[in-house]
């Protein structure tokens, strides 16, 4: 059995990803980390027993380093120090500002704490658990999909500097742009061991996080649709894509 970790999995995209991986990877244990694992348990009662048995909802505050290190220790002890094939960093916050005048220091720090610093600390403790590839990569060739382990940071197109044509959303944009830099830098370090890292844009998804800030006329995905599309995109990624920023279709996004 291999392990997948999803940070921010009590509802929305994270919960949908947990269900997607359970259905698609029958030999994978899914650690669903969140502050309220009871929500994950309740929302997973409809799953077949062979999937529920592989779901491990755990209480983790992703902004607390001690919680993250505790999760890493549990997984290492129960499944081995190199048992993880997928890490999905989904947890995030969004309170958009329309102008410089509306900036508030506490909200700036909250965006950075949850959208940027938490993934950094998670990477510190969880990335050592990522399994190196089993297949040997010959010169000039590459690995595809889950032939290698992946660290996936859920970013957003609004974190793109080159694509920013509307302005606003200062704290969210800045925190996601910084997250993309984390992805790129992680990819260099993890790549020395044959492990990939990417940022993914999930699309405009109908979740509690984004619903208050998206127009009713805007085309939106369900969380399940977004999860399915992102998972499919990861299965098609090549090792040479590591360090990149992609949308839910696997198409590259300008930094």
C-alpha positions as CSV (number, residue, x, y, z in Angstrom):
1,X,0.0,0.0,0.0
2,X,1.1,3.5,-0.8
3,X,-0.1,6.7,0.9
4,X,-1.7,9.9,-0.3
5,X,-2.0,12.9,1.9
6,X,-4.6,15.6,1.4
7,X,-4.3,18.8,3.5
8,X,-7.7,20.5,3.8
9,X,-10.1,17.7,3.2
10,X,-13.2,18.2,5.3
11,X,-15.2,19.6,2.4
12,X,-15.0,21.1,-1.1
13,X,-12.0,20.2,-3.4
14,X,-10.0,18.4,-0.7
15,X,-12.9,16.0,0.2
16,X,-13.6,15.4,-3.5
17,X,-9.9,14.6,-4.1
18,X,-9.9,12.1,-1.3
19,X,-12.9,10.3,-2.8
20,X,-11.3,10.5,-6.3
21,X,-8.1,9.0,-5.2
22,X,-9.8,6.2,-3.2
23,X,-11.8,5.3,-6.3
24,X,-8.8,5.5,-8.7
25,X,-6.0,4.0,-6.6
26,X,-7.3,0.8,-5.0
27,X,-3.9,0.2,-3.3
28,X,-3.6,3.7,-1.7
29,X,-4.3,4.8,1.8
30,X,-5.7,8.3,1.9
31,X,-4.8,10.5,5.0
32,X,-7.5,13.2,4.9
33,X,-6.0,16.0,7.2
34,X,-8.2,18.8,8.4
35,X,-9.2,20.6,11.6
36,X,-12.7,18.9,11.5
37,X,-12.2,15.3,10.3
38,X,-15.7,14.5,11.5
39,X,-17.0,16.3,8.4
40,X,-15.0,14.1,6.2
41,X,-16.2,11.0,8.0
42,X,-19.9,12.1,7.7
43,X,-19.5,13.0,4.0
44,X,-17.8,9.6,3.2
45,X,-20.5,7.2,4.6
46,X,-21.8,6.6,1.1
47,X,-18.5,5.2,-0.2
48,X,-18.1,1.4,-0.7
49,X,-16.6,-0.3,2.3
50,X,-13.4,-1.1,0.4
51,X,-12.9,2.6,-0.1
52,X,-13.9,3.7,3.4
53,X,-11.5,1.3,4.9
54,X,-8.6,3.0,3.2
55,X,-9.7,6.5,4.3
56,X,-7.9,7.9,7.4
57,X,-9.4,11.2,8.5
58,X,-7.0,12.9,10.9
59,X,-7.2,16.1,12.9
60,X,-4.4,18.4,11.8
61,X,-4.2,22.2,11.9
62,X,-2.0,22.8,8.9
63,X,-0.8,26.1,10.4
64,X,0.7,24.3,13.5
65,X,4.1,22.8,12.8
66,X,3.7,20.3,15.7
67,X,0.5,18.9,14.1
68,X,2.3,18.4,10.8
69,X,5.3,16.7,12.3
70,X,3.0,14.5,14.3
71,X,1.2,13.4,11.1
72,X,4.6,12.7,9.5
73,X,5.6,10.5,12.4
74,X,2.3,8.6,12.4
75,X,2.6,7.8,8.6
76,X,6.2,6.9,8.9
77,X,5.6,4.5,11.8
78,X,2.5,2.9,10.3
79,X,3.4,2.7,6.6
80,X,7.1,3.3,6.3
81,X,9.4,6.3,5.9
82,X,9.1,6.3,2.1
83,X,5.5,5.3,1.7
84,X,3.9,8.5,0.3
85,X,3.2,8.8,-3.5
86,X,1.0,11.9,-3.5
87,X,0.7,15.0,-1.3
88,X,-2.1,17.5,-2.2
89,X,-1.9,20.9,-0.4
90,X,-5.5,22.1,-0.7
91,X,-6.2,24.2,2.4
92,X,-6.4,27.9,1.8
93,X,-8.2,31.1,2.6
94,X,-9.7,33.9,0.5
95,X,-10.9,37.3,1.5
96,X,-10.3,39.5,-1.6
97,X,-9.6,43.2,-1.4
98,X,-10.7,45.5,-4.3
99,X,-8.3,48.4,-3.6
100,X,-5.2,49.4,-1.7
101,X,-7.4,51.3,0.7
102,X,-9.2,48.1,1.8
103,X,-6.0,46.3,2.9
104,X,-5.9,45.1,6.5
105,X,-2.8,43.8,8.1
106,X,-4.4,40.9,9.9
107,X,-5.9,39.6,6.6
108,X,-2.6,40.0,4.8
109,X,-0.9,37.8,7.3
110,X,-3.7,35.3,7.4
111,X,-3.4,34.8,3.7
112,X,0.3,34.3,3.9
113,X,0.1,32.1,6.9
114,X,-2.4,29.6,5.4
115,X,-1.7,29.9,1.7
116,X,2.1,30.1,1.8
117,X,3.8,29.4,5.2
118,X,1.7,26.3,6.0
119,X,2.6,24.6,2.7
120,X,6.3,25.4,3.4
121,X,6.2,23.8,6.9
122,X,4.2,20.9,5.5
123,X,6.9,20.4,2.9
124,X,9.6,20.4,5.6
125,X,8.0,17.5,7.4
126,X,6.1,15.6,4.8
127,X,8.3,15.7,1.7
128,X,10.9,13.3,3.3
129,X,8.2,10.6,3.2
130,X,7.8,10.8,-0.6
131,X,8.9,7.6,-2.3
132,X,11.6,7.7,-5.0
133,X,10.7,6.2,-8.3
134,X,10.9,2.5,-8.8
135,X,11.5,2.7,-12.5
136,X,14.9,3.6,-13.7
137,X,14.9,6.6,-16.0
138,X,17.1,6.2,-19.0
139,X,18.9,9.2,-20.5
140,X,16.6,11.1,-22.8
141,X,13.4,9.5,-21.3
142,X,11.0,10.6,-18.6
143,X,8.5,9.2,-16.1
144,X,4.8,9.7,-16.6
145,X,2.1,10.3,-13.9
146,X,2.3,8.1,-10.8
147,X,5.4,6.3,-12.0
148,X,6.9,8.9,-9.7
149,X,5.8,10.7,-6.5
150,X,4.2,14.1,-6.7
151,X,3.8,17.1,-4.4
152,X,0.8,19.2,-5.7
153,X,0.2,22.7,-4.4
154,X,-3.3,23.9,-5.2
155,X,-2.7,27.4,-6.5
156,X,-4.9,29.7,-8.6
157,X,-4.7,31.5,-11.9
158,X,-4.9,34.7,-9.8
159,X,-1.4,33.9,-8.5
160,X,-0.1,34.4,-12.0
161,X,1.8,37.7,-12.4
162,X,1.7,37.6,-16.2
163,X,-2.0,36.9,-16.3
164,X,-3.0,39.6,-13.9
165,X,-5.1,42.0,-16.0
166,X,-7.8,42.9,-13.5
167,X,-5.9,43.9,-10.3
168,X,-7.4,43.6,-6.8
169,X,-7.3,40.6,-4.6
170,X,-3.9,41.7,-3.3
171,X,-3.3,39.3,-0.4
172,X,-4.6,36.2,-2.2
173,X,-2.7,37.0,-5.4
174,X,0.6,37.6,-3.5
175,X,0.2,34.5,-1.3
176,X,-0.5,32.3,-4.3
177,X,2.4,33.8,-6.3
178,X,4.7,33.0,-3.4
179,X,3.3,29.5,-3.3
180,X,4.2,29.1,-6.9
181,X,7.8,30.1,-6.1
182,X,7.7,27.4,-3.4
183,X,6.7,24.9,-6.0
184,X,9.4,25.8,-8.3
185,X,12.1,25.7,-5.6
186,X,10.8,22.4,-4.2
187,X,10.9,20.9,-7.6
188,X,14.7,21.5,-7.9
189,X,15.4,19.9,-4.5
190,X,13.0,17.0,-4.8
191,X,14.0,16.4,-8.4
192,X,17.4,15.2,-7.2
193,X,15.6,12.2,-5.9
194,X,13.2,11.7,-8.9
195,X,10.2,13.4,-7.2
196,X,8.0,16.0,-8.9
197,X,6.3,19.1,-7.6
198,X,3.7,21.2,-9.5
199,X,1.2,24.0,-8.8
200,X,-2.3,23.4,-10.1
201,X,-5.2,25.8,-10.8
202,X,-8.4,23.9,-10.0
203,X,-10.6,26.2,-12.1
204,X,-13.5,28.3,-10.8
205,X,-15.1,25.8,-8.4
206,X,-18.4,26.1,-6.6
207,X,-17.2,25.9,-3.0
208,X,-17.8,27.7,0.3
209,X,-14.4,29.4,-0.3
210,X,-15.1,30.9,-3.7
211,X,-18.8,31.1,-3.9
212,X,-19.2,34.6,-2.2
213,X,-16.7,36.1,-4.7
214,X,-17.7,34.7,-8.0
215,X,-20.5,36.1,-10.2
216,X,-23.6,33.9,-10.5
217,X,-23.2,34.0,-14.3
218,X,-19.6,32.7,-14.2
219,X,-19.2,29.1,-15.3
220,X,-18.2,27.0,-12.4
221,X,-17.2,23.4,-11.7
222,X,-18.4,21.2,-9.0
223,X,-15.7,20.1,-6.5
224,X,-16.0,16.6,-7.8
225,X,-15.5,17.7,-11.4
226,X,-12.5,19.8,-10.5
227,X,-10.9,16.9,-8.5
228,X,-11.4,14.4,-11.3
229,X,-9.9,16.8,-13.9
230,X,-6.9,17.6,-11.7
231,X,-6.2,14.0,-10.8
232,X,-6.4,13.1,-14.5
233,X,-3.9,15.9,-15.3
234,X,-1.5,14.6,-12.7
235,X,-1.6,11.1,-14.3
236,X,-0.5,12.7,-17.6
237,X,2.3,14.8,-16.2
238,X,5.8,14.0,-17.2
239,X,8.8,14.2,-14.9
240,X,10.0,17.1,-17.2
241,X,6.8,19.0,-16.1
242,X,8.0,19.2,-12.5
243,X,8.3,22.8,-11.3
244,X,5.5,24.0,-13.6
245,X,2.2,25.8,-13.1
246,X,-0.7,24.2,-14.8
247,X,-4.5,24.4,-15.0
248,X,-6.9,21.6,-14.3
249,X,-6.5,20.4,-18.0
250,X,-2.8,20.2,-17.6
251,X,-2.2,23.3,-19.8
252,X,0.6,25.5,-18.6
253,X,-0.1,28.9,-17.0
254,X,2.3,31.8,-17.3
255,X,4.1,32.6,-14.1
